[in-house]
Amino acid sequence: MATFPQPGCATVRAEATPLAGHGDYEAMARRRFQNPTPERIGKFWYVRIRQDCFENGRTYRKLVRLKIAPASMLEREVKKIAAELIRPTNQGLITIGSAVNFSEFVQNEYIPTVLPLLATTTQESYRGTIAKYLQPAFGEYCLRDMTPRMLQRYFSNLKLSYATIVKVRDALSSVLRSAVPDFLVTNPLDGLRLPLDKRARRPKPPITPAEFSNLIEFMPEPYASMVFVAVWTGLRVSELIALKWRCIHADSISVEERYCRGDWSVPKTAASAATIGVSPEVIARIERLKTLTVEVRAGRAVRKHKLVKSSGPDDLIFQSVQQGKPMNDLNILNRHIRPAARALGLTVTWRTLRTSHATWLVQAGADPKSVQGQMRHARISTTMDIYAQTVPLAQRAAIEKLSQFAKPCHTVVTQNGVFHC
């Protein structure tokens, strides 16, 4: 008996809507379960499996022979090893894109797509690390060949300083992380263990108020004022250089941007974009820059430059002396701060100034939560464990209290039978 479609329904023949073809990619996606029989050839056991390969921009599959065990091993044990070897392929844990060569992935995918999204300084660091360490070591490997065990062996045998090893790890992790999930299922660097850091744990003490006053006297303007503001506000150097006149208020400073060697960006974290309270001396020191003029030698001549060329709302507070452009933190550190610090027998960096601010706050008796707010940290542990370093005077006072508490108790019996300690 013939049947007819119900009113309001449409019947479309299957042939009218064929599946869209994807050429080689669709063919590659149709994987078959592989269970090859090991074969003993000479002194070793081998298996033949089909692997994805990538060459000249084309992905294809070819039959390869893998050496898996010595010939002295029993066949049943060899089969277990073969099954474990092929398991990721059979379960789809190795993607088609993993056949891409590491060097080609870096040049065609990572550098043009992912690297521009990073900070300028990070881009420079990663480019150098990739060219010097990663390309020579992994350039000829496919992504799928970079297994956790292979990468662990590479880092375990690196004969570099610990700081350099960390840089290599960070750059490689960034590359492999960008390959997930289109080219890799997971990042093979997850769970990596680095060699022990055997560097001596040298303390990096903050400067004292007296040392700070001497340092300011040894430095010319506007760099002396930069150090003054850095210590009394705890600002990061990138935030200090990016300060504009609209950020200065009667008793506070707003942190809106940061600048580092040509790169303008938002503050480091969401908590960093905040308004902090400052003392009147800090505001007065900043306003004083508008009245200062410095002399700069140009050959035999001496030229005078105003420290503040323009003080509009969008103008920088700390301007380069000659052209009024944003300053370079490394130039200031190497040409002005470190020479003055060495003359006083000190070791001072931009980080030292920020650490000193937090330590002084703790030493002055500020509660940890207030110190966290002033430092603009998301976690209070960062403030107290890293920046607010132990003050020796407070440590000695704590030891004295412990000594008083632990003194032996002498009992005395009075006429009324009362015991006193």
Summary of the structure (lengths in Angstrom):
residues: 421
radius of gyration: 33.1
end to end distance: 111.5
largest distance: 122.6
contacts: 1073
relative contact order: 0.07
helix: 47%
strand: 14%
